[in-house]
Amino acid sequence: MKYLFVGLLFCIVLSNFTIVLGTNLFDFKPKPNRDIANAEKCFCKLSEEVDDCGCKIEQIDRLNNYQIHPRINGLVQKDYFRFIKLNLNKICQFWSDDARCSLKDCHIKACNQEDLPASFRKIISLKENQDQVSGCEQTNPLGHINSSLSDESLKAFEDMKKYDDAQDSFCEPDDESNAQAEYLDLVLNPERFTGYKAPHAHKIWNSIYRENCFENTDRVAYGPEKNACLEKRFFYRLVSGLHTSINIHLSARFLHKGVLGQPDVWGPNPEEFFKRFDPEKTNGLGPQWLKNLYFIYLVELRALAKVAPYLEKETFYAGRNQQEDEDTKTAVVDILKIATSFQHHFNETNLFRGNPIEAKKLKEEFQTKFRNITRIMDCVGCDKCRLWGKVQTLALGTSLKILFSGKISSDNQPTKNLFQLSRIEIVALFNGFARLSNSITEIENFRESLSNCKLNKGMKNQNAEL
Ligand SMILES: Cc1cc2nc3c(=O)[nH]c(=O)nc-3n(C[C@H](O)[C@H](O)[C@H](O)COP(=O)(O)OP(=O)(O)OC[C@H]3O[C@@H](n4cnc5c(N)ncnc54)[C@H](O)[C@@H]3O)c2cc1C
């Protein structure tokens, strides 16, 4: 009943009834007709093709909204995908005044050991057991095995593997064995409005876009350089698409302050969305930023399709519930099938071509810059934003690793034992892609709520989180 009431008011505001009550309750102003007209203008532009890809926005909307989104949204709720082990306490390497924001909505709800599925808890108890075993060995000389040689070989092997992985990798994933790394429940800590804003948030975005500026200049590149090569435009579009996705989520899960004793309500805020993407308010750039979301979506979709044969062999074992583990595997295979059957994939082979020495140099430069972006995430001052920033940059870094690793053959078969993804990379890959998928459905929701105010549709994403 409460949501019906909230929804009714939501629609009243959108229908431009200048009712004072609606303004107060949701803390947004009634929309003049001009804004609706702008909305039409803004979204009409999105009916074109996605740059450098051979497909139209509508094709991606159809694929995502009807096939991918319902599936991936369910998948990331499952045990294997909802828990991720990250270190949110890493020191910012770039500047010292990384004041952690004390906003209530920035806080992360920690995960109790008892809430974790057995397999994740086992990692801890296995380690404890190992410690106990080595203690026993010391007290029993007969049982003692001289492991010094194998330790050395093991270390050499580990170093080789690290070197090998580093060649492929576009990020620096958190070291899961670090004592400060802890399991976090992504379902319990959804990405939404936190109130994190300028100047801190701008400092982070500035630094990220500066990485896009491949020359050593102080100019902050909020767009690709003039006549930039394909790789540099690619880099900019990925970052911009990620930025778009984050800003769509905070607009779609906005905190509407309750007045007159009413509780606060989480729900969509179309005015926030338009403020961020309306061409008039963004120097005409808003529609391009939205298109960049579709671009990054296509890149991650292609990565999933490419790595499908590898992922189909994974077990996705969490160990709390056998049936759920089986369902998880089935759901992954199902999504991969859809991803693989898409006709208009992004073609990564167009990048890093030409003169092999130049191409290699450019790829390394690209890798270094992307790794820096993942390090910048340790400087994000709001824990919740840091968590999702890390997950999403890791997802993108994992996608780039898949696309450019060279250890997956042209028929998408990973070279035996050479190509590897860690659990954290797999979990981030699916969660990051799920975020992009969700953003695309949110665009559709905003479009629908603004063009025809149907109560049911407008209410689709109202959340009951308080
Ligand atoms: C890693 C990270 C994660 C975050 N997560 C959250 C979160 O979960 N919840 C939350 O409420 N806030 C989050 N924020 C903050 C949020 O992204 C904004 O920075 C904040 O709301 C302030 O917005 P703004 O209007 O000042 O512009 P900002 O979004 O900060 O953008 C700064 C400038 O960048 C340009 N710009 C904007 N969008 C794009 C684009 N898509 N492509 C290219 N250029 C663009 C514009 O010129 C704009 O003025 C996060 C910030 C960062 C850096």
The ligand as a Gaussian input file, in Angstrom:
#p B3LYP/6-31G(d) Opt

LIG

0 1
 C       34.803000       4.839000      -8.672000
 C       33.594000       5.643000      -8.267000
 C       32.464000       4.985000      -7.835000
 C       31.342000       5.724000      -7.443000
 N       30.238000       5.055000      -6.986000
 C       29.181000       5.757000      -6.553000
 C       28.037000       5.081000      -5.988000
 O       28.002000       3.849000      -5.894000
 N       27.005000       5.839000      -5.531000
 C       27.032000       7.223000      -5.596000
 O       26.074000       7.851000      -5.162000
 N       28.102000       7.867000      -6.134000
 C       29.152000       7.196000      -6.601000
 N       30.229000       7.855000      -7.118000
 C       30.161000       9.318000      -7.312000
 C       29.487000       9.691000      -8.660000
 O       30.042000       8.972000      -9.745000
 C       29.675000      11.186000      -8.984000
 O       31.035000      11.485000      -9.004000
 C       28.972000      12.094000      -7.974000
 O       27.617000      11.788000      -7.909000
 C       29.135000      13.582000      -8.381000
 O       28.537000      13.777000      -9.655000
 P       28.750000      15.036000     -10.559000
 O       27.424000      15.452000     -11.113000
 O       29.499000      16.080000      -9.804000
 O       29.610000      14.556000     -11.829000
 P       30.593000      13.320000     -11.942000
 O       29.825000      12.087000     -12.253000
 O       31.493000      13.304000     -10.764000
 O       31.428000      13.679000     -13.249000
 C       32.444000      14.680000     -13.271000
 C       32.498000      15.235000     -14.681000
 O       32.788000      14.176000     -15.593000
 C       32.087000      14.348000     -16.818000
 N       31.274000      13.140000     -17.032000
 C       30.171000      12.743000     -16.348000
 N       29.742000      11.562000     -16.800000
 C       30.589000      11.194000     -17.800000
 C       30.662000      10.069000     -18.654000
 N       29.801000       9.054000     -18.551000
 N       31.649000      10.031000     -19.569000
 C       32.557000      11.031000     -19.681000
 N       32.541000      12.125000     -18.881000
 C       31.567000      12.200000     -17.954000
 C       31.253000      15.590000     -16.662000
 O       31.942000      16.658000     -17.279000
 C       31.160000      15.793000     -15.163000
 O       31.025000      17.143000     -14.826000
 C       31.362000       7.146000      -7.508000
 C       32.516000       7.798000      -7.953000
 C       33.625000       7.074000      -8.321000
 C       34.858000       7.795000      -8.778000

